[in-house]
Amino acid sequence: MAAQGYRFGMRVRAEFTTEPFVGEGEMPEHVTHSAALLTEAGLDADLGPFGTSVEGDDRVLLPALSNVLAAALASGATRVTLQLERIDGDGAIA
């Protein structure tokens, strides 16, 4: 059930980090599995040294993030820090 007055079709940016951090070398499974789920959802994730960022339509990105969070924890992450930002317009309800 959507929140009252919620308008679907917003552009959203998500940035998240998973812990534990690992030094140089191969990325841990909790990072690679999360990125793979975003790709499967049709999103283009940008994996950086300190986290992952992705943006897209809320109807695609928000459900994908739910899967990403669960998969990260199941793949060995002990903490996931997530930031969401709306990147289109002012969010006013028509």
MARMARVEX-617465 format. One record per residue: x, y, z of N, C-alpha, C in turn. Coordinates in steps of 0.02 Angstrom, whole numbers. Example, Ala and Ser with C-alpha at 12.3 -4.5 7.8 and 13.67 -1.06 7.14 Angstrom:
// residues 2
+--------+--------+--------+--------+--------+--------+--------+--------+--------+
!     nX !     nY !     nZ !    caX !    caY !    caZ !     cX !     cY !     cZ !
+--------+--------+--------+--------+--------+--------+--------+--------+--------+
!    660 !   -284 !    390 !    615 !   -225 !    390 !    660 !   -165 !    390 !
!    642 !   -112 !    354 !    684 !    -53 !    357 !    645 !      2 !    394 !
+--------+--------+--------+--------+--------+--------+--------+--------+--------+
END
This chain:
// residues 94
+--------+--------+--------+--------+--------+--------+--------+--------+--------+
!     nX !     nY !     nZ !    caX !    caY !    caZ !     cX !     cY !     cZ !
+--------+--------+--------+--------+--------+--------+--------+--------+--------+
!     42 !    -59 !      0 !      0 !      0 !      0 !     45 !     62 !      0 !
!     33 !    106 !    -46 !     72 !    168 !    -51 !     50 !    218 !      1 !
!     97 !    260 !     23 !     81 !    313 !     70 !     31 !    361 !     37 !
!    -13 !    389 !     77 !    -63 !    435 !     52 !    -28 !    494 !     17 !
!    -49 !    508 !    -44 !    -21 !    564 !    -81 !     45 !    549 !   -116 !
!     67 !    486 !   -111 !    131 !    467 !   -142 !    124 !    466 !   -218 !
!    170 !    498 !   -251 !    170 !    500 !   -324 !    227 !    456 !   -350 !
!    208 !    404 !   -385 !    259 !    360 !   -415 !    291 !    395 !   -474 !
!    349 !    372 !   -493 !    383 !    399 !   -551 !    434 !    452 !   -535 !
!    458 !    452 !   -472 !    509 !    500 !   -452 !    578 !    472 !   -471 !
!    624 !    516 !   -481 !    694 !    498 !   -492 !    729 !    499 !   -424 !
!    763 !    445 !   -408 !    794 !    437 !   -343 !    867 !    415 !   -351 !
!    909 !    441 !   -307 !    979 !    420 !   -304 !    990 !    385 !   -237 !
!   1023 !    328 !   -239 !   1041 !    292 !   -178 !   1116 !    285 !   -175 !
!   1143 !    294 !   -116 !   1213 !    282 !   -103 !   1216 !    238 !    -41 !
!   1253 !    183 !    -46 !   1258 !    140 !     13 !   1328 !    111 !     20 !
!   1345 !     96 !     82 !   1407 !     62 !     97 !   1390 !      0 !    137 !
!   1431 !    -51 !    126 !   1424 !   -112 !    164 !   1488 !   -123 !    204 !
!   1480 !   -151 !    263 !   1537 !   -166 !    305 !   1535 !   -240 !    321 !
!   1590 !   -273 !    333 !   1655 !   -243 !    347 !   1691 !   -221 !    283 !
!   1730 !   -168 !    291 !   1772 !   -144 !    236 !   1830 !   -193 !    228 !
!   1851 !   -202 !    167 !   1907 !   -245 !    152 !   1958 !   -203 !    114 !
!   2021 !   -213 !    128 !   2074 !   -174 !     94 !   2077 !   -190 !     20 !
!   2134 !   -178 !     -8 !   2144 !   -190 !    -80 !   2135 !   -263 !    -97 !
!   2120 !   -276 !   -160 !   2109 !   -344 !   -182 !   2037 !   -354 !   -205 !
!   2015 !   -416 !   -202 !   1947 !   -431 !   -225 !   1895 !   -400 !   -178 !
!   1841 !   -378 !   -209 !   1786 !   -352 !   -170 !   1750 !   -410 !   -136 !
!   1726 !   -398 !    -75 !   1690 !   -452 !    -40 !   1623 !   -468 !    -74 !
!   1598 !   -527 !    -59 !   1536 !   -550 !    -90 !   1477 !   -503 !    -75 !
!   1476 !   -474 !    -16 !   1419 !   -430 !      0 !   1418 !   -368 !    -44 !
!   1474 !   -349 !    -73 !   1477 !   -293 !   -120 !   1458 !   -317 !   -191 !
!   1489 !   -369 !   -213 !   1477 !   -392 !   -282 !   1406 !   -419 !   -291 !
!   1380 !   -453 !   -241 !   1312 !   -479 !   -247 !   1261 !   -422 !   -250 !
!   1272 !   -371 !   -210 !   1228 !   -313 !   -211 !   1228 !   -279 !   -278 !
!   1287 !   -269 !   -307 !   1292 !   -238 !   -373 !   1258 !   -280 !   -426 !
!   1266 !   -346 !   -422 !   1235 !   -390 !   -472 !   1159 !   -385 !   -470 !
!   1130 !   -379 !   -410 !   1057 !   -371 !   -405 !   1033 !   -307 !   -437 !
!   1072 !   -254 !   -429 !   1053 !   -190 !   -461 !   1056 !   -196 !   -536 !
!   1107 !   -230 !   -562 !   1113 !   -240 !   -634 !   1055 !   -282 !   -660 !
!   1037 !   -335 !   -623 !    980 !   -377 !   -643 !    915 !   -337 !   -646 !
!    910 !   -286 !   -605 !    850 !   -243 !   -604 !    852 !   -191 !   -660 !
!    905 !   -192 !   -700 !    911 !   -144 !   -756 !    941 !    -78 !   -736 !
!    974 !    -75 !   -679 !   1005 !    -14 !   -655 !   1080 !    -16 !   -665 !
!   1110 !     42 !   -672 !   1182 !     47 !   -683 !   1216 !     71 !   -618 !
!   1242 !     24 !   -580 !   1273 !     40 !   -516 !   1346 !     62 !   -527 !
!   1366 !    110 !   -488 !   1435 !    134 !   -489 !   1469 !    112 !   -424 !
!   1512 !     62 !   -429 !   1548 !     37 !   -371 !   1610 !     78 !   -361 !
!   1615 !    110 !   -304 !   1674 !    150 !   -288 !   1711 !    120 !   -229 !
!   1767 !    149 !   -211 !   1807 !    122 !   -156 !   1773 !    129 !    -88 !
!   1725 !    175 !    -82 !   1693 !    186 !    -18 !   1619 !    172 !    -19 !
!   1593 !    145 !    -74 !   1522 !    130 !    -77 !   1497 !    122 !   -147 !
!   1433 !    113 !   -152 !   1399 !    103 !   -216 !   1347 !    157 !   -224 !
!   1341 !    184 !   -284 !   1288 !    233 !   -298 !   1250 !    210 !   -359 !
!   1187 !    227 !   -360 !   1143 !    208 !   -415 !   1085 !    256 !   -415 !
!   1058 !    270 !   -474 !    999 !    311 !   -478 !    951 !    283 !   -529 !
!    887 !    298 !   -519 !    837 !    273 !   -565 !    768 !    292 !   -541 !
!    719 !    267 !   -578 !    649 !    277 !   -562 !    633 !    240 !   -496 !
!    595 !    272 !   -453 !    580 !    242 !   -388 !    545 !    175 !   -394 !
!    505 !    166 !   -447 !    469 !    103 !   -456 !    515 !     44 !   -469 !
!    576 !     58 !   -492 !    626 !      6 !   -504 !    676 !      5 !   -447 !
!    700 !     64 !   -428 !    755 !     67 !   -380 !    735 !     46 !   -309 !
!    678 !     68 !   -284 !    660 !     53 !   -215 !    650 !    -23 !   -203 !
!    614 !    -59 !   -247 !    610 !   -131 !   -237 !    678 !   -166 !   -243 !
!    720 !   -141 !   -289 !    787 !   -170 !   -297 !    828 !   -160 !   -233 !
!    821 !   -102 !   -201 !    858 !    -89 !   -140 !    837 !   -137 !    -84 !
!    775 !   -154 !    -81 !    752 !   -202 !    -31 !    789 !   -268 !    -40 !
!    796 !   -291 !   -102 !    832 !   -352 !   -116 !    907 !   -345 !   -100 !
!    934 !   -287 !   -117 !   1005 !   -274 !   -105 !   1021 !   -277 !    -31 !
!    980 !   -246 !     10 !    993 !   -245 !     82 !    991 !   -316 !    111 !
!    941 !   -354 !     92 !    936 !   -423 !    117 !    995 !   -465 !     93 !
!   1013 !   -458 !     29 !   1069 !   -497 !      1 !   1135 !   -478 !     32 !
!   1146 !   -414 !     45 !   1209 !   -393 !     76 !   1218 !   -425 !    144 !
!   1166 !   -424 !    184 !   1170 !   -454 !    251 !   1179 !   -529 !    246 !
!   1144 !   -561 !    200 !   1150 !   -633 !    192 !   1218 !   -653 !    165 !
!   1253 !   -606 !    132 !   1318 !   -620 !    102 !   1376 !   -599 !    146 !
!   1363 !   -582 !    208 !   1418 !   -568 !    254 !   1425 !   -497 !    279 !
!   1384 !   -452 !    254 !   1388 !   -383 !    279 !   1363 !   -382 !    351 !
!   1396 !   -343 !    393 !   1375 !   -335 !    462 !   1338 !   -270 !    472 !
!   1345 !   -224 !    424 !   1311 !   -160 !    426 !   1303 !   -134 !    355 !
!   1245 !   -103 !    342 !   1234 !    -69 !    278 !   1209 !      2 !    295 !
!   1242 !     51 !    267 !   1222 !    120 !    277 !   1195 !    145 !    211 !
!   1134 !    172 !    212 !   1099 !    191 !    151 !   1077 !    264 !    155 !
!   1087 !    299 !    100 !   1062 !    368 !     94 !   1021 !    372 !     30 !
!    961 !    399 !     35 !    917 !    408 !    -23 !    906 !    482 !    -34 !
!    903 !    501 !    -98 !    892 !    571 !   -115 !    847 !    575 !   -175 !
!    797 !    616 !   -172 !    755 !    628 !   -230 !    791 !    679 !   -273 !
!    796 !    664 !   -338 !    836 !    708 !   -382 !    795 !    739 !   -438 !
!    729 !    737 !   -433 !    687 !    771 !   -483 !    636 !    815 !   -449 !
!    639 !    878 !   -460 !    588 !    923 !   -437 !    584 !    931 !   -361 !
!    529 !    960 !   -339 !    523 !    978 !   -269 !    481 !    929 !   -228 !
!    453 !    879 !   -260 !    414 !    828 !   -223 !    344 !    849 !   -207 !
!    321 !    906 !   -232 !    253 !    929 !   -217 !    201 !    883 !   -249 !
!    148 !    872 !   -214 !     93 !    831 !   -239 !     45 !    876 !   -278 !
!     28 !    854 !   -338 !    -17 !    894 !   -380 !    -89 !    889 !   -356 !
+--------+--------+--------+--------+--------+--------+--------+--------+--------+
END
